[in-house]
Amino acid sequence: MGINLQKGQRVDLTKGNAGLNKIKVGLGWDPVSQGKSGGFLGGLFSSKSGSNERSIDCDSSVLMLQDDKVLAGDDVVYFGKLTSTCGSVRHSGDNLTGDGDGDDEVITIELSSVPTQYNKLVFVVNIYDAAGRNQHFGMIQNAYIRVYDDRTGNELIRYNLTDNYSNLTTLICGEIYRHDNEWKFAAVGTGTNDMKLGDVVRRYQ
């Protein structure tokens, strides 16, 4: 059984998990019922051209940091660049509906192939055109980020995002980072008012 984390907690990922290499990071969510608010990640990744005014189109991204900084545009993996230049990080693509149970967005990482100059991977979700659509993460609930073993499907880590993210438009969900030649996971869960992915990237420059 995986470890359930609270905001701010850190846990070993590879230490004690001999042979762990390819992992998947899954994101899941539910839309808040009409007329309600609170929570995180609901109608996520619905179509940018959809006609449903209640739909919320969110985009997940991975920032690949060198010494805790984004040093190049190629170090950002998102719906417009699904695979990192080194090939170690792969994005499953923009989910257009957010419907159904289970993970709605998945990032695959081959840890042994992440070049040594990268010390941290940051997982971000932001709302597309949040200002124009007057949308925020308070319109989403039952959200989580989890890490599981690609070989077995066994869940290793789960972090349920339960804070009130009303009026916030970007969420820094979690981090996977190197520590003494091992990899660890940090439950971040920090919301911001950044309107674009570029604004988030600038936080790490």
C-alpha positions in Angstrom: 0.0 0.0 0.0 1.3 3.5 -0.9 2.1 6.2 1.6 -0.5 9.0 2.0 1.2 12.4 2.5 0.1 15.7 4.0 1.1 19.1 2.6 4.8 19.8 3.2 5.8 16.1 3.8 8.7 14.5 2.0 9.3 10.8 1.5 11.9 8.5 -0.1 11.0 7.3 -3.5 13.8 5.0 -4.7 15.5 4.2 -1.3 14.2 0.9 -0.2 12.6 0.3 -3.6 15.4 -1.7 -5.3 15.1 -1.7 -9.1 12.5 1.1 -9.2 13.2 3.1 -12.4 10.1 3.9 -14.6 7.4 5.6 -12.6 4.1 7.3 -13.5 2.8 10.4 -11.9 -1.0 10.5 -12.1 -3.4 13.4 -11.5 -7.1 13.0 -10.8 -10.0 15.3 -10.0 -13.8 15.9 -10.0 -15.8 19.0 -10.9 -17.6 20.8 -8.1 -21.4 20.5 -8.4 -23.2 23.4 -9.9 -23.5 26.2 -7.5 -20.7 25.0 -5.1 -17.1 25.9 -4.7 -13.9 24.7 -3.0 -11.3 22.0 -3.7 -8.9 21.5 -6.6 -8.8 20.0 -10.2 -12.3 19.4 -11.5 -13.4 19.6 -15.3 -9.7 19.6 -15.8 -8.2 19.4 -19.3 -11.6 19.9 -21.1 -11.4 21.3 -24.7 -10.2 24.8 -25.3 -12.8 25.1 -28.0 -15.6 23.5 -26.0 -18.9 25.3 -25.8 -19.7 24.3 -22.2 -19.2 27.4 -20.2 -18.8 25.4 -17.1 -15.8 23.4 -18.5 -12.4 24.2 -17.1 -9.4 23.6 -19.3 -6.3 23.0 -17.3 -2.8 22.1 -18.5 -0.3 20.0 -16.6 3.4 20.6 -17.0 6.7 19.4 -15.7 9.6 21.8 -15.0 13.0 20.2 -15.1 15.3 22.2 -12.9 19.1 22.5 -12.8 20.3 23.8 -9.4 16.6 24.6 -8.7 16.3 26.8 -11.8 14.8 26.4 -15.3 17.7 27.3 -17.6 16.1 26.6 -21.0 12.7 26.5 -22.7 13.4 22.9 -23.6 13.3 22.0 -19.9 9.5 22.4 -19.7 7.3 19.5 -20.7 3.7 20.3 -21.4 0.9 19.7 -24.0 2.9 21.6 -26.6 6.1 19.6 -26.0 5.1 16.1 -24.8 8.6 14.6 -24.4 11.7 16.1 -22.8 14.8 16.5 -25.1 16.5 13.7 -23.2 13.5 11.4 -23.5 13.2 10.7 -19.8 10.0 12.6 -19.2 6.8 11.9 -21.3 3.5 13.7 -21.0 0.3 11.7 -22.0 -1.2 14.7 -23.7 -4.1 17.1 -23.0 -7.2 15.4 -21.7 -10.1 17.1 -23.4 -12.9 16.1 -21.0 -11.7 15.2 -17.6 -14.5 12.6 -17.4 -14.3 9.2 -15.9 -12.7 7.6 -12.8 -9.0 7.2 -12.1 -6.1 9.3 -13.4 -7.0 12.1 -15.8 -3.4 13.0 -16.7 -0.3 10.9 -16.5 3.4 11.8 -16.7 5.9 8.9 -17.3 9.4 9.3 -15.9 12.4 7.0 -16.4 14.5 8.0 -13.4 17.8 6.5 -14.6 17.6 8.5 -17.8 17.2 11.9 -16.2 20.5 13.6 -17.0 22.6 14.3 -13.9 22.4 18.1 -14.3 18.7 18.0 -13.4 18.1 17.9 -9.6 14.4 18.4 -9.5 11.2 17.9 -11.4 8.3 20.2 -10.5 4.7 19.2 -11.4 2.4 22.2 -12.2 -1.3 22.5 -13.2 -2.7 25.8 -14.5 -6.1 26.9 -15.8 -6.2 28.0 -19.5 -7.5 31.5 -19.9 -8.5 31.7 -16.3 -9.0 35.5 -16.3 -11.1 35.5 -19.5 -13.3 32.7 -18.3 -13.4 33.8 -14.6 -12.3 30.4 -13.4 -10.2 29.2 -10.5 -9.3 26.1 -8.6 -12.1 26.6 -6.1 -14.3 25.1 -8.8 -12.6 21.7 -8.5 -12.6 19.0 -5.8 -11.4 15.6 -4.8 -8.0 16.1 -6.4 -4.8 14.1 -5.9 -1.3 13.5 -7.3 0.1 10.0 -7.0 3.2 8.1 -8.0 3.1 4.4 -9.0 5.5 1.8 -10.3 5.1 1.4 -14.0 6.1 -2.3 -13.9 3.6 -3.4 -11.3 1.0 -0.6 -11.1 1.6 -0.5 -7.3 0.9 2.9 -5.9 3.9 4.2 -4.0 2.8 7.7 -2.9 -0.5 9.6 -2.8 -1.1 13.2 -1.9 -4.7 14.4 -1.7 -4.9 18.2 -2.3 -7.5 19.4 0.2 -6.7 23.1 0.7 -9.0 25.8 -0.3 -7.7 27.0 -3.7 -10.5 29.5 -4.4 -9.4 32.4 -6.6 -6.1 30.7 -7.4 -5.3 29.8 -11.0 -2.1 27.7 -10.9 -1.1 24.9 -8.6 2.4 23.6 -7.8 1.4 20.1 -6.9 4.6 18.3 -6.0 8.3 17.7 -6.7 10.5 14.7 -7.3 14.1 15.6 -6.5 17.5 14.0 -6.1 19.0 13.5 -2.6 22.2 11.6 -1.9 21.9 9.7 -5.2 18.4 8.7 -4.5 15.0 10.3 -5.5 12.5 11.7 -3.1 9.0 13.1 -3.4 7.7 16.3 -1.8 4.0 17.2 -1.4 3.9 20.9 -2.2 0.3 21.9 -2.9 1.0 25.6 -3.3 -1.5 27.7 -5.2 -0.6 30.9 -7.1 -2.3 33.6 -9.2 -0.1 33.0 -12.2 -2.1 33.2 -15.4 0.3 31.4 -17.7 2.8 28.7 -17.6 5.5 31.3 -18.5 4.7 33.1 -15.3 5.3 30.0 -13.3 8.5 29.3 -15.1 9.8 32.8 -14.1 9.5 31.8 -10.5 12.3 29.3 -11.1 14.6 31.5 -13.1 
